[in-house]
Amino acid sequence: MLLLDKKDKLDSISSIVSSISAELPDPRLYPKLYSAVTGFMVHGPCGYARPNSPCMKDRRCSKFYPKKFVSRTSFDESGYPIYRRCDLGIVAMKNDVQLDNRSVVPYNPTLIMKYQAHVNIEFCNRSNCIKYLFKYITKGVDRVTAAVEGGGQGDVDEIQQYYDCRYLSPCESIWRILAFDIHSRYPPVQRLIFHLDGKQRVIFDDDADLEDVVSFNQERNTMFLAWMDSNKESEIGRSLTYPQYPSMFVFNDRNRIWQPRQRGISVGRLTFVPPSNRELYYLRLLLNVQVGCTSFEDIRTVDGVVFETYREACGALGLLADDRQFIDAVNEVAIDSSGSSVRKIFANLLLRSSLADLLRAWEMTWEALADGILYQRRRILNLPGWCID
């Protein structure tokens, strides 16, 4: 981003007033400027004078015109400028409607006189103005394509339709003429596929023989399984996690193996998995920290202990999020709410996959969740002294 020299910055009210105006000039002193401003920089008419104006949304001007009369330039609470709009009695006629300074779009007198066109000038003091600028220079020119066709059911010329609808805006044309890059990606990103044991994805045609599909994919390596096989042979690979693997190795899709990288660089990224997918989600967490795995059991191994589930392994490594806020919320609600209300809240947390460690959350809240169940069962069974073992 280019920065203005300090002497060129509009850092005071006086500097803004000297560069930006939102008032009609005196037609007797500045007749040419008055003609340019009234011709290009007056908004409307809209509102009651013209309710069908394009700027009208829900019976209000979407550009917030007419503005209020203001005696001096200032800033509002958010830091945006409020330009001076004095009630000087100077008016402009537009579409037989009399408009005053409240309908003037901010402008710079020098630019208006030079270009004789609508040139809206605003004081920008926030970084998000960059997005506004890029939106304008890349949006191109509006274009409508219309054609008259016969009513017959003729063949559709899709190639001709493509040519008719293809349009290069001026900014894209000059970009291509100067041979600038249209798009680029650096560094390259390798999408890493993973799956549970025996749950790899198999792609086949609808009319394929299922026995042939099974026999073909039974011994066929996936990218994930090939990573485990590579760790059995490569000493370097055993020091890397699965997402780090593409930085040192390249996956050969034809031979379904990982080979040492000879040049370049790549970044590995695991495909997204929502928490509702449970074990696959926990597997993804483990793959970001476990190194040198040669089997699914190795992924679940922490300090020499092979856990039954990936969730348990995540818990042993401290990868599960702290559910303290949810546990405190359940216990707090239980103070002045019925047990059924507490159970509904806990059920919503389960449905939305908000809890990372379900067992721990249950152990910390089960007494509040069980409140009222025994009483209800006693009433239903008509056994006042009945207990749940």
N, C-alpha and C positions, 0 to 999 in steps of 0.2 A: 504494500500500500504506500502511495506517495504522500508525504506530509507537506503541508503548506509552510512556507517561511513564516516566522513569527510576525513579521510586519504585514503579512497578507491575511492573517487570521481575524475573523470577526469575533473579538473577545469582549466587546462592550456594547451597550445599548446605542451609543452614538455611532459606532462603526456599522451596526445593522441598519440604522436609519439612513446613513449615507449611501447604502448599497441597495436596500430593498424598500419599496414603497407599496402601500396598499390604498392609495388615495387617488382621486381624479385630479389631474393638474389644472391649474387655472387656464381656461380657454383663451383669455385675453393676453396672458403673458407667454403661454406655451401652446399656441394653436396646433402645431404639427404633432406635438407629444399628446395633446388632448385627443386629437383625431386617432392616433395609433392606439392609445389606451382604450378609448371607447369602442374601437373596432375589434380589438383582439383580447382585451383583458377584463371585460365585464362579464360576470357570470349571470346566466338567466336570460330572460325572466323565468322564475319558477314560483312555487308556492301557490298562494291564492290567485296570483295573476295568471299563472299557467300551470294548472294541476297535472296536465299530461306531459310535462317536460320529461326528457329521458333521465334526468337526475333524481326524479321523485320516486321515493320508495316508502310505502305505507303512509302516503300523504305528507311526507317530509322530504326535504332536500338531503340527499345522501352526502353531499359535500358541505352541509351545514351552513348554507347561505340562506338569507342574508346574515352577515355577522352583526355584532353589536358595535355601536359607536364607542371608540376608546380614545382618550385624550393623549395617551403616551404609550410608547412601545415598552413591553415588559415580558416577563416569563411567568408561566403558570406553575402549579405545584410539581408537575412532572418535568419541568425544564423546557417545555415547548414555547416558542415565541408567540406573543400576542401583539400583532402589528397595530400601529397607530391608525385610527380611522376617525378623524374629526368630523363633526357635523358642520361643514362650511357652507352648505347650501348649494354646492356644485352638483349638478345632476347630468345624466346621460340618457338619451332616449334609445331604447332597443325594442324592436317589435311593438312599437306604440306604447311601451311601458316605461315609466320614468324610474330610473335607478340611481342610487347615490353611492357613497363610499362603502357602504355595507356590502355591496356586491362586487367590489373590485378584487381581482385575483392578484396576489403579490407579484411584483415585477421589478425589473431593473430598467430605468429610463434609457440608458445607453444601448442595451441589447434590443429593446423594443424599437428604437429609432434605426438601428443598424439592420436588423433582419425583417422588420415589418411583418411580424408573425406572433402567434401566441407563444410566449416564453415565460413559463411560471418559474419564479425564483423563490426558494425557501431556505431558511436558515436551518442547517442540520448540525446537531451537536451530539448525535448518538451513533454508535457503531452499526446498528441495524439498518442505517440508511444505505449501506453497501448492498444489502439484499434488494432494496428498492431500486437502486441503479441498475443492477444486473437484470432485474425483471424487465426493465424498460428497453435495454439494449439488445435483448435476445428474444423478445416476444414477436418481432417481425411485423409485417403489415397485414391487415385484415384482407381477406379475399373470399369471394363467393363465386362458385362455379355453377352455372345453370345450363341446362340443355333440354331441348324439346325432342322427345322420342315418340315413335309410333306406338299404337296400342297393341301391336302384335307380340307374340311370344317368341321373339328372336333370340339368337345366342348372345350372351353377354361377353363383350370384349374386355376382359379383365386387364389386359396389357394397356389398352387405350385408357381405361379408367385410372390406371396408375399414373400415366403420363398427364392426364387432365388434372389430377389432384396433387401432383408433385409440384412443390413451390419452394423456391430458394429466396429467402429474405436477403436484403442487402448485406446485413452483417455476416450471414453464412456464406454468401457469394465471395466477399472479399477475403474471408477466412480461408476458403478453399483455393482461391487464386494465389494467395501468399503461401500456400502449402503448409499451413499450420496443422498440428495434430488435431483431429476431430475428437478423439477420445484416447485415453491411455489409462493404464493401471500399473502402479508400482508400489511395492513389490508384488509379484504374482502371488495369488492366494490359492492354495491347494485345499479343496474341500475334502475333508476326511470322513469316510463312512465307517460306522461301527455298528455292532449288533450284539444281541445276546447269544449265548451258546446254542447253535442249531437254528437260529432265527434269521439267517441272512436272507436278503431279498432275492427272489428269482423272477426273471422277466421272460415271458414266453408268449407266443402268438395264440390266438383263440383256437385255431385249428391244429395246434401242435399236439403230438402224441405225448401224454403225460409221463409214460414210462421213459421215453427218450429224454424228456426234460429233466427228470429226476436223476437218470444215469449220467447225464452231461454235467449237472451241477453238483453231484455228490462229492466228487473229488476236486472240484474247481475252487481255487483259492479266491477269497475276496481280498480287498485292500487291507482290511483289518486282520484277517488270518495271515496274510503275507507279512504283515508287520511282526507278528509273533514268531513266524518262521525266521525272519531276518535277525531277530534278537538272539536266536539260538546260535548263529554263526558270526555275527558282527560284534566285536568288543566295543566299538564306538557307539553302535546303536543301543547297547544296553545302558548307556549313560543318558539317554534321551527319553523324554516323554513322547507319547504318540503325536501331539500337536507340534513338537519340536523336530520330528523326524524329517519333514520335507526340507529343512534347512541343510541337512547333510545327505539326504537320499532322494532319489527320484523313483516314482512308481512306474514300472514298465507294464502297461495295460495289456500288451500282447502276451507276454510270458507270465503275467500276474505275480511279479516279484518286485522287491525294492532293491535298487542298485545305487552304489555310491555316486553322489553328485560330482560331476566333472567341472561344471561352471555355473555361474549365475547364483541366484538366491530365490527362495520361496518361503512363504509363511503358511503354516498349517492351521486350519480352523475346523473344529468339530461341528457337525450339523446340529442345529438347535433341537432340543427335546424339552417339552413342557414338564413341569413337576408331576403332572397327573399320570405320566407314563412310568412312574415309580422306579422299578429296577433299572430300566434303560436310562432314566435321568440320573440315578446314583452311579451307574456305570460311567456316564459322561463326566461326572465330578471326579471319579477316581483316575480316569485317563489323563486328566490334567496334572496329576502329581505322581502317579506310579511310573517307574522306569524299569526297563529291562524285562518286561513281562513276556513270557513264552507260552502262557496258557491262560485260560479264564480263571483258574485257581490262583495264579500269581497276582492277578488284578485284585482279588479279594484277600490277599495275604498282607497282614500288617504286623511287623515285629515277629515274624515267624508263625503267626496264628492265622489259619485259614478260616475266615468267617463264612457262615452259611449264605448270607445275602450281601449284596453290594451296599445296602443301606447300613448294615452293621459295620462294614468296613469303613464307610464314610464317617460313622459316628466315632470309631476308634481313632481316626485321623483328625477329628475335630473339624470336618468339612461341613457339617450340618449347621444351618443358621440357628441363632438363639431365638427360641420361641417365647422368651420371657414376656414380651408385650402382650401376646395372645393369652398366655397363662394368667397373667395379672388381670386382664380384662374379664376372663371367665370367672375368676374368683371374686372380682369386684362386683360383677353383675349378680352373683349368687347371694350377696348380702341382703339385697332388697327385692329379689325376683324369685319366682317359683322355679322349681327344678325343671319343669318342661321348657320354660323360656331359656334356661341355661343350656339345656340339651339342644335346642334349636340353633343357638349361636355356635355351639361346638360342631353341629352337623354342617352348618354353612362354611365353617373353616375347613372342614374335611372336603366338601364339594369343590371349594375354590382352591384346593391344594395350598393353603396358606401355611400349614404346619410342616416343618422340615423333619422333626423327630416326633413321630406320632406316639410312640411308646412312652417317651418321657412326658409329653403333654398329658397323656392319659393318667400316668402315675401322679402327676402334680395336681390334677383336677377331678379325679374320679369321685371323690366324696361329694363335691358340689354337683357333679353330674348325676349322681345317684339319689340326690335329695328328693324325697316324695315318692319314689318308686315303691318302697316297702309299704308305705301308708296306703297307696292306691291298691296294691295287691291284697292287703288285709281287708279293705272295703269290698273289693270284688268277690273275694272268697268268703267273706263274712267270718274271718278268723282273726280276732283281735290280737291273739298272742303268736300269730304265725311269723316265722323267721326264715330268712334266706340263708342257706348254708353256703 
